Amino acid sequence: MSNCSHGRARPVLPTTVARTESGDFNPNLWFLAMDGDEPAGLAYNSFEDDEYPDVGYVASLAVLPAYRKRGLAYALLKRSFVALHALGRQSVTLGVDGSSLTGAVRSASKIDPDKKGAP
């Protein structure tokens, strides 16, 4: 799986797999969207208890090109917000590459922050 950043393909899956091997891996904050046996998208979320105890972070969001413009990124973001809120996070941050050709800004702007991820 790769993502496009500044017009370059960037592998997301190897970095994501490496995160699962770290000491702070929390499977309740990872979401993998599947199409049968094939991955279609993923969201990896995290939080820091020490410095910002009420804030969650969408660390990675990736959707394969064949599955874009179908609402999958939006669904993964919503699911991420719900999970982080369930763990006590009152706000969520995410970084969006404004020059991305993937529609990242469009997906992020659809989320209503006042709903705190509630479906």
Sequence and secondary structure as in RCSB ss.txt:
>XXXX:A:sequence
MSNCSHGRARPVLPTTVARTESGDFNPNLWFLAMDGDEPAGLAYNSFEDDEYPDVGYVASLAVLPAYRKRGLAYA
LLKRSFVALHALGRQSVTLGVDGSSLTGAVRSASKIDPDKKGAP
>XXXX:A:secstr
 EEEETTEEEE HHHHHHHHTSTT  GGGEEEEEETTEEEEEEEEEE TTT TTEEEEEEEEE GGGTTTTHHHH
HHHHHHHHHHHTT SEEEE   TT SS HHHHHHTS GGGTT  
